[in-house]
Amino acid sequence: MTAPLKSIEGTGDLAGVMAGIGQRARAAARVLALATAAQKDKALAAMAAAIRAQKAQILAANAEDLAAAKAAGVAASFLDRLTLNDARIEGMAAGIEVVAALKDPVGHVTESWTRPNGMNIDRVRVPLGVIGIIYESRPNVTADAGALCLKSGNAAILRGGSDSTQSSRAIHAALEQGLRDASLPEAAIQLVPTRDRAAVGHMLTGLDGNIDVIVPRGGKSLVARVQNEARVPIFAHLDGNVHIFIDKAADLAMAKTVLFNAKMRRTGVCGAAETLLVDRAVASTHLKPLVEMLLEAGCEIRGDKATQTIDARVKQVTEEDWRTEFLDAIIAVGVVDGIDAAIAHIETHGSHHTDAIITADNAAAEKFLAQVDSAIVLHNASTQFADGGEFGFGAEIGIATGRLHARGPVGVEQLTTFKYRIRGNGQTRP
């Protein structure tokens, strides 16, 4: 079991602690790679049960984190990401059960063929090995990441944000209980037991070759550090500078409903809309109702000249605003000259995360879906569907915005790689 936090803080042997975590993870990964689907699913079911059974402890731990965050004067949007309640704890447990119900990807033969010389070749999914996940503020990532790594046969090393330390440790205790109940090594899911930021640096070196991939999940500064310092492959989870484009053929009622949900449902999630673009052809009919709706809901609007004429409360948008993931009740709003201008704006200012078009014109929708180069592109749906659970993945480790190996929500299948198995009967190469 992970050593208590206080016994590790101040020991001066962080390098030794991290090296030991890496060694135990590698040993656990070898066990998990051979574990049966039934054994992994038993652990996941026990984890979900333990989270429900330990709800009071988890909420108490979260209350400590929230009190410290409030004392530090953090923003309301940050507090929302940090907060756990009955519904969110149930969501964590239910998400683990969905992961358990997924088909086990390990051992799945994706392709099979026979060569002219009689050799049979299979391409089969196998775990990546040891996955390091570095994340900020959201304690539910502890459960999501642990469950997904286990289902895909990978060991996990989790390094949560210092602001959610107590919450993450309480959730991790439930995950350990599930591993014990299924007779799997507790080191299969380890939580880095220190707030010391130097621990991140040790993970980025790969812990003597024991980490196979790093997944950063947080703000620009965290992702930039990981990209600059990592000595192992990474799944990049960049900021969600998410756009909604209101096309000239958009139904106003639908536009209002989708935009409100995309921006205001939860402003602190990576799928929250951060920029609204309105086709100039419908600005006279659509812009004012959309702007007033958001203002009345308490959303700050930073707009271009056309938007500022709508309401005196609209502030002047800056070039930096077009590139900003606000994670708050703030949105940048502008009028553009049609779909081509909208696509160009998104390409220039976006983060290739999630973008949406609202239109009744299927040709325009297909053009947007084809030409917007983002991990997730939507037609007539809220950008807050940018979530692995909403894709049927049960949960996600993050939204990968790069182009290699995985893109979009990273679920169990994306946490595997493959190898080739060849069966012959004495063939030799001439």
Buried (B, 14 or more C-beta within 10 A) or exposed (E): EBEEBEEBEEEEEBBEBBBBBBBBBBBBBEBBBEBEBEBBBBBBBBBBBBBBEBBEBBBEBBBEBBEBBEEEEBEEBBBBBBBBEEEBBBBBBBBBBBBBEBEBBBEBEEEEEEEEEEEEBBBBBBBBBBBBBBBBBBBBBBBBBBBBBBBBBBBBBBBBBBBBBBBBBBBBBBBBBBBBBBEBBBBBBBBBBBBBEEBBBBBBBBBEEBBBBBBBBBBEEBBEBBBEEBEBBBBBBBBBBBBBBBBBBBBBEBBBBBBBBBBBBBBBBBBBBBBBBBBBBBBEEBBBBBBBBBBEEEBBBBBBEBBBEBEEEBBEBEEEBBBBBBBBBBBBBBBBEBBEBBBEBBBEBBBBBBBBBBBEBEEBBEBBBEBBEBBBBBBBBBBBBBBBBBBEBBBBBBBBBBEEBBBBBBBBBBBBEBEEEEEEEEEEEE
